[in-house]
Amino acid sequence: MTDLTFDDFLKVDIRVGRVVEAQPYPEARKPAIKLWVDFGGDLGVRKSSAQITKHYTPEGLTGQRVVAVVNFPPRQIGKFMSEILVLGVPDDEGEVVLLTPDKDVPIGGRLF
């Protein structure tokens, strides 16, 4: 693993947003959920496809705060354009558990 400088870290824009819409994505190669996440302000609503079906349902995600990288270039995931990378960590079985703030924080807040 290569060490980063603090300037390298500052290049990664990680923000908290609120899921405003979530839909199943059955056309994906691996089970996934399409997310629309509101970051407020100039960022507004951005889309992502996430392989998080083990622990989450579309209905349960709406309104939830999530943490995401917002300055990656868009990436085509099947027929869906993903604009952000929602962050998570693996559980004991390697399934994604989303990173979320443990307090009520404003959307759009940048990680520091």
Residue pairs with C-beta under 8 A, 6 or more apart in sequence:
11 71
12 69
12 71
13 69
13 70
13 71
13 110
14 67
14 68
14 69
14 70
14 87
14 110
14 111
15 39
15 43
15 67
15 68
15 70
15 107
15 108
15 109
15 110
15 111
16 39
16 65
16 66
16 67
16 101
16 105
16 106
16 107
16 108
16 109
16 111
17 37
17 38
17 39
17 40
17 43
17 46
17 65
17 66
17 67
17 68
17 70
17 84
17 107
17 108
18 37
18 38
18 63
18 64
18 65
18 66
18 107
19 35
19 36
19 37
19 38
19 61
19 62
19 63
19 64
19 65
19 66
20 36
20 37
20 38
20 45
20 62
21 35
21 36
21 62
22 33
22 34
22 35
22 36
22 58
22 59
22 61
22 62
23 33
23 34
23 58
24 33
24 34
24 58
25 31
25 32
25 33
25 34
25 49
25 78
25 80
27 78
27 79
28 49
28 51
28 77
28 78
28 80
29 78
30 51
31 51
31 53
32 49
32 50
32 51
32 52
32 53
32 77
33 49
33 50
33 52
33 53
33 56
33 57
33 58
33 61
34 47
34 48
34 49
34 80
35 47
35 48
35 49
35 50
35 61
35 66
35 86
36 45
36 46
36 47
37 45
37 46
37 47
37 48
37 66
37 68
37 84
37 86
38 44
38 45
38 107
39 45
39 46
39 68
39 70
39 107
39 108
40 106
40 107
40 108
41 108
43 70
43 108
46 68
46 70
46 83
46 84
47 80
47 81
47 82
47 83
47 84
48 68
48 82
48 83
48 84
48 85
48 86
49 77
49 78
49 80
49 82
50 86
50 88
50 96
51 96
52 86
52 88
52 96
52 98
54 93
54 95
54 96
55 91
55 95
55 96
55 97
55 98
56 98
64 98
64 100
65 100
65 101
65 105
65 107
66 86
66 87
66 98
66 99
66 100
67 86
67 87
67 98
67 99
67 100
67 101
67 111
68 84
68 85
68 86
68 87
69 84
69 85
69 87
70 84
72 84
72 85
74 81
74 82
74 83
75 81
75 82
76 82
86 98
87 98
87 99
88 96
88 97
88 98
88 99
89 96
89 97
89 99
90 96
90 97
91 97
